[in-house]
Amino acid sequence: MTDDIAAKSPAHDSPSATDGYVGDPAVRAEWDNRYADRHQLWSGRPNGALVAEVAGLTPGRVLDVGCGEGADAIWLARGGWDVTALDVSGVALERAARHARDAGVEVQWVHAALTEAVLPSSSFDLVSAQYPALLRTPGAAAERALLAAVAPGGVLLLVHHAGMDTQHTHESGFDPADYVWPSMVADLLDGDWQVEANEQRPRVAPEGGAGAPHHTDDLVLRVRRVR
């Protein structure tokens, strides 16, 4: 997902989902409502940080966490990656699947929360989470799920909005303390991981995407599993 995860969700009903979604129904409904409120929520272009960081990687198996309308997943598939893309919103996944068909690429779509999804452990050469709205749990389930999905030799790329993690509760009810930020994942790293980047840098906006005017910098965490 891209842009501002603090954006207020619309209140109207969302389309029903009957495809075996695994996760919190309230979270699914929130994001279904948000997507259903607009014909297109995101730019339709791959995230700039992903494009920059993937440039030197050999295509393999990739997990796109919070894939939204599928721009990153489709771009990766066009680049030769074997893509599994996950999201809580059935509305978003329907759009993503349609865009993939139009683009002539194959993607495995998973309708689930990251912490509830049935994914092969330690099997992805790249796990990409671009501005994900991952809720925190007492046991750091989301952070551990991101790390657990990475194969030995593989890379976890987590990109988020710089500065948002230190904001106060938003008037819409968004509280940064409820969500996972790159620093929380970095705190779990042990000797099995090599940090390749853990920094704040200017955001590279998706081509053709307006983006959020206040979002000028990214937090970028790129770590490689060495064993």
N, C-alpha and C positions, 0 to 999 in steps of 0.2 A: 504494500500500500504506500501511497505517497501523500504529500501535502500534510495538512494539519489534522492529527488524530483527535484534537480537542474540539473540532467542529461539532456543533450541536446536531444531534440526530433528529430527523423529522418524526412526527408523532403518529403518522398514519399507519395503517396495517400493511404488513409485508405479504408477498406471495407465500403460499404454503410450500414446505419442502417435504418430500416423501421419499428421498433417495438414501435413507439410512444415515443421516447426519449423526456424528458422534461429538457431543460436547454440550455446553450449557445452552438450552433453548433461548434464554433471554439474550445472550450474546449474539446468537444467530439472528434473532429478530431485530436487534438493534442495527446490525450491519445490513441486513436485508432492507430495512426501512431506509437506511441512508442511501443505498444504491438505487432503490426503487424511486426515490425522489427525483433522480436526474437520469436523463438519457445516457449520459457519460459522466462518470465522476472524476476520472483521472485523465492524463494527457493522451494516453494511447501510445506513448513512446517509452522505451526502456529507461530506467533510472541511470543518471549520468555516472554515479559512483560505481554502479555495477559494470557498466560498459568499460570504465577505466580499469577496474581491478581484474576483470576477466580477460583482458587483452592478452596477457602472457600465459594463460592457463591452457592446458590441453583438454579438449572436450571429453567429458565422461558422464557420469551420472550426477544429476543436480536436483536438489530439493529447493523449490521456491516457496518460502514460508510467507503467507499472507499475499497471495498472488493477485488479488483483486481482479481486474478485468483482463489480465493475462498478458500485458505488454512485455514484461520481463521474460515470462515463460516462452512466449512466441519468439522473441529475439534470441533467446538461448537455443531453442530448437532449430532455428534457422542457422545457427552457428555450429550445429553438429552435436549438441548436447542431448542426452537422453533425459527428458524433463519429467519430474513429478512435481505438481503444483498444488498447493493446499490453501484452502480458505474456509472461513466459517460461514460465508454468505453464499447461499445457493443462487441468488440473483446475480452476484458477481461471476460465479462459475459458469452460469448459463451464457453470459456475455462472452466470457473468456473462451469457452468451447466454440462458440460461433465465430469469434475472431480467428481462432486457430484453424477452423475448417476453411475459412475464407483465405487464410494464408497458406494453406496446403501443408501444415505441419501437424505432427502427432504429439500430444501431451497427455500424460496420465493425470487426471484431475481427482483430487481427494477433498471431499466435503467433510471437514472435521476441524476441531480445535487441535492445535499442535500437541498439547499434553494428552489428548485422548486418541490421537490418530494411531492406527496400526501401521508402523513403518519398519522396514528392515533396519536393524541396528548396525551402526558402524559401516554403512554401505554407500554413502554418497561422497563423491569426489569434491563436490561443492555444495554447501548449504548457504543459501542466500536469504537474508531477511532484511528487506529494504523498508525502513520506517514502520516496523511491525507494531501493532497494538496488542502486545502480549501481556496479559494480566499476571501480576505477581501472586505467588502462593507461599505459605510458610516454608515449604520444602524446596523452594526454588525449582519447581517442576519445569517451567518453560525454559529456563536457562539450561537445565540439565538435558532437556529434550533436544535443544539445539546442538549441544556438544555431542550427545550420544549418537546423533545421526551421521556424524562425519566419519568417513573411512580413514584408516591409517594412511598418511600421506596427503589426505584431503584438506580442504580449506573451509573454514567458517567465515563468512563475510556478513557482518552486522552493521548496518548504517542507520543512524537516527538523527533527529533534529537537535542541533547543538543549542543548549540553553533551556530547552523545554523541561528537562529533568529537574531544574532548580526553581521552576515557576511555582506560584501558589495555586490553590484550587481555582479552576476556571469558572466563570459564571454559569457555564453550561453544566457544571457538575464534574468536569474532567479534573482529576487529581493526579499529578505526575507520580505521586507515591504509590499509586495502584499499578504501575506499569514497569516492565523490564527495560532497563537501559544498558548500553554497552559495558559500563563500569561493573555492573552486577555480574555479567558473564565473565568479564576479565578476573573478577575476584575468585572465581571457581577454578581457574586454570592451575594445573600442576605440571609436573615434569614431562607429561605426555604431550605438551603443547609448546609451540614456538610462536611468539608474538611477532608478526610481520609488520603490523601497523596498529597503533592505538593512539589516535590523534584527532584533533579538530582541524578541519580544512574548509576552504570555500566550497559551497555547494555547486555542483555542475548540474544545472537544470536540464530536464529532458527536452530535447529539441521539439519545438512546437508547443511546449507546455507552459502555461502561465505561472504555475506554482503559487506558493504563498509568499506575499511580499515581505513578510517579516522573517522568512526562513532563508538566511544567507549563508549559514555554515552547517556542515555535517560533523557528526561524531562517527568516525570510521574505526571499527575493530576488525582486523583481519588476522586470523590465527590459523596455524597449520598443525594438524595432529601428526606428531612424529612417530608415535607407536600406539 
